[in-house]
Amino acid sequence: MAKKTMTLEHIDYSISRWKTRLKRAMTTLDKLEKQRKRVEQRGRQAGVPSLPPAPRAPVPFPNQGDGIGLTKPAPAPPVAVPKTGAQVADEEIPAFLRRSEPSPVAEAIRQEQAETRRLKAKGRIAKMKAKQSGETRKMPLTGKAALAAIRGQ
């Protein structure tokens, strides 16, 4: 099968398409580099020693012919994970940072907030049920019906 010759329009279209992909790839790379710097900064603040970057030797994919041009990065060495709160001994935590029993004032505030959430949920449910039953679309009472509703008859 003979290869078709490309026109200038085809070439220009291909160039613009590849430039878009290049811009997208560069944006993603920039974001990843910034994210890496943030993670490194957090590690330094937490006192975790930084590791040198892992060497990236080309490794051929298995079962892919002779492996020419088919490479993937070598697996990264395991990273030291900082201790979690459960792993840190109580002696290492300063007294002013240790958790104490919750105060009754804080507990009262939490209960009040929970009650407010519960009442708001009840209101939303009542409004939803009124919409579904058609109560919100009814015309207001007039005349004798309104007087009867006012008098409670």
VENKA-V940992 format. One record per pair of residues at least 12 apart in sequence whose ideal C-beta (glycine too) atoms are under 10 Angstrom apart, sorted by the first residue. I is the first residue (numbers start at 1). GAP is how many residues later the second one is. Records with the same first field share a line. If there is no record, write none. Layout:
# VENKA-V940992
I = GAP ; GAP
This chain:
# VENKA-V940992
36 = 17
42 = 40
43 = 36 ; 37 ; 39
46 = 36 ; 37
47 = 35
48 = 31 ; 32 ; 33 ; 34 ; 35
49 = 31
50 = 29
51 = 25 ; 26 ; 27 ; 28 ; 29
52 = 25
53 = 23
54 = 19 ; 20 ; 21 ; 22 ; 23 ; 25
55 = 18 ; 19 ; 21 ; 22
56 = 15 ; 16 ; 17 ; 18 ; 20
57 = 14 ; 16 ; 17
58 = 12 ; 13 ; 14 ; 15 ; 16
59 = 12 ; 13 ; 14 ; 15 ; 16
60 = 12
85 = 14
